Amino acid sequence: MISEITSQLAAHRDVIIRVEKELSPQIAEMVTLMVETFTHGGKLLVMGNGGSAADAQHFVAEIVGRFKLERRGLPAIALSTDTSILTAIGNDYGFDKIFKRQVEALAAPGDLIVGISTSGNSPNILQALELGRDMGCRTVGLLGKDGGTIKDVCLLALIVPSNDTPRIQEGHITIIHIVCDLFEKAMF
């Protein structure tokens, strides 16, 4: 069992080292996009499925509440949290529309929309990002594997270099924490 633990921690370290080497410029660009969005009165919309839905909620909590600095709350919405909206849209329009319909209702030009997908191929996230882009929002994908179809509709795609879902998720939350820290320092 100890050797398996050691192996998994080594795999985690390897992915985080690759994130550092391959994604540092994109992480900095995401921070810049967030600063620009909030400086110009925009808001942040974040979405994901399963564990990525939890990551979306975590990200938004750090923006609305705080990460480390005492500051005012900022407008951010996790599109995966309202069960009445999710079940109504899922029932009436289909699961693939649960985020698109919310983007249609809540997004405005200049907003920043972040889609989190370990595969890069989640149809509901793809459709929402396409609509957001067409509405004049800026779109970011926190993705894994090869970035899938979602990478092509994003202004900025941060693709965690792994095919292993748990390692991709660990990369995503590490990126989110770095972005939140650097964002607060830049804004406040």
C-alpha positions, 0 to 999 in steps of 0.5 A, spaced: 500 500 500 505 504 501 508 503 494 501 505 491 501 511 495 508 513 493 506 512 486 500 516 486 504 522 489 509 521 484 504 522 479 501 528 482 508 531 482 509 530 475 503 533 473 504 539 477 511 540 474 508 539 467 503 545 469 508 549 471 513 548 465 507 548 460 501 552 463 505 558 467 503 563 461 496 561 460 495 562 468 498 569 468 493 570 462 487 568 465 489 572 471 489 578 466 482 576 463 479 576 470 482 583 472 480 586 466 473 583 467 472 585 474 475 592 472 470 593 467 464 591 471 463 584 468 462 578 472 465 571 472 460 565 470 463 558 472 461 551 470 463 544 470 460 537 471 461 532 477 467 533 480 468 539 476 462 542 478 464 542 485 471 545 483 466 551 479 463 552 486 470 552 490 472 557 484 466 562 485 466 561 493 473 564 493 471 570 488 465 572 492 468 571 499 475 571 499 481 567 497 486 570 502 485 578 502 480 581 506 476 585 500 469 586 497 465 581 494 465 580 487 460 578 482 461 570 480 456 565 479 457 557 479 452 555 474 452 548 477 448 550 484 441 551 483 437 545 483 431 548 480 434 551 474 438 545 473 432 540 473 427 544 470 432 546 464 434 538 464 427 536 464 424 541 459 430 542 454 435 536 455 441 536 460 446 538 454 442 545 455 443 546 462 449 551 462 447 554 455 440 556 457 443 560 464 449 563 459 443 566 455 439 568 461 445 571 465 451 573 461 453 579 458 458 582 453 465 582 457 463 577 462 468 571 463 465 564 462 470 558 465 468 551 463 471 546 467 472 539 463 477 533 464 475 530 457 474 537 454 468 534 450 462 535 455 457 537 450 453 542 455 459 546 457 461 546 449 454 549 447 454 554 453 461 556 451 460 557 444 453 561 446 458 566 450 463 567 445 457 569 440 454 573 445 461 577 446 463 574 453 471 571 453 471 564 454 476 560 458 477 552 458 480 548 464 481 542 460 484 535 460 487 530 455 488 533 449 483 539 450 477 536 446 472 540 442 472 545 447 479 548 446 477 550 439 471 555 442 475 558 448 479 564 447 484 561 452 485 553 454 489 551 459 489 543 458 492 540 464 497 535 461 494 528 463 489 523 461 488 521 468 482 524 471 484 525 478 490 528 476 487 533 471 482 535 477 488 536 482 491 540 476 485 544 475 484 546 483 492 548 483 491 552 477 484 555 480 488 557 487 494 560 483 489 564 479 485 566 485 491 568 489 494 572 483 488 575 482 487 578 489 494 581 489 493 584 482 486 587 484 487 589 491 
